Amino acid sequence: MGRKILGLTVCVALLVSLVGGVVVAQAKEVTLTVVGDAGHNLRPFEWYKDDFF
């Protein structure tokens, strides 16, 4: 019983770290895109929302 709980905990921890990493990567990408485009054409944030969500 204890071993099963331990295994489940490890799986959940891996899943959380994986999802967290993806979210951080996406946040960086959005920031880079917004900052990169700010100089050329100030596109509203609403346009980016469609690309990422």
C-alpha positions in Angstrom: 0.0 0.0 0.0 2.7 2.4 1.0 4.7 1.7 -2.2 1.7 2.4 -4.4 1.1 5.8 -2.7 4.8 6.6 -3.2 4.6 5.7 -6.9 1.5 7.8 -7.3 3.2 10.8 -5.6 6.2 10.5 -8.0 3.9 10.4 -11.0 2.0 13.4 -9.9 5.3 15.3 -9.1 6.6 14.5 -12.6 3.3 15.6 -14.2 3.2 18.9 -12.3 6.9 19.7 -13.2 6.2 18.8 -16.9 3.1 21.0 -17.0 4.9 23.8 -15.1 7.8 23.7 -17.6 5.4 24.0 -20.5 3.6 26.9 -19.0 6.9 28.7 -18.3 8.1 28.1 -21.8 4.9 29.5 -23.2 5.0 32.6 -21.0 8.6 33.3 -22.2 7.5 32.9 -25.8 4.6 35.3 -25.3 6.8 37.8 -23.6 9.4 37.6 -26.4 6.7 37.9 -29.1 5.1 40.9 -27.4 8.4 42.7 -26.8 9.7 41.9 -30.3 6.6 43.3 -32.0 6.2 46.3 -29.7 8.9 48.2 -31.8 7.3 47.5 -35.2 3.5 47.5 -34.7 1.7 47.7 -31.4 -0.6 44.8 -31.7 -3.2 44.3 -28.9 -2.7 41.5 -26.5 -6.1 40.0 -27.6 -4.5 38.8 -30.9 -1.8 36.9 -29.0 -4.4 35.2 -26.8 -5.9 33.4 -29.8 -2.4 32.0 -30.7 -1.7 30.5 -27.2 -5.1 29.7 -25.6 
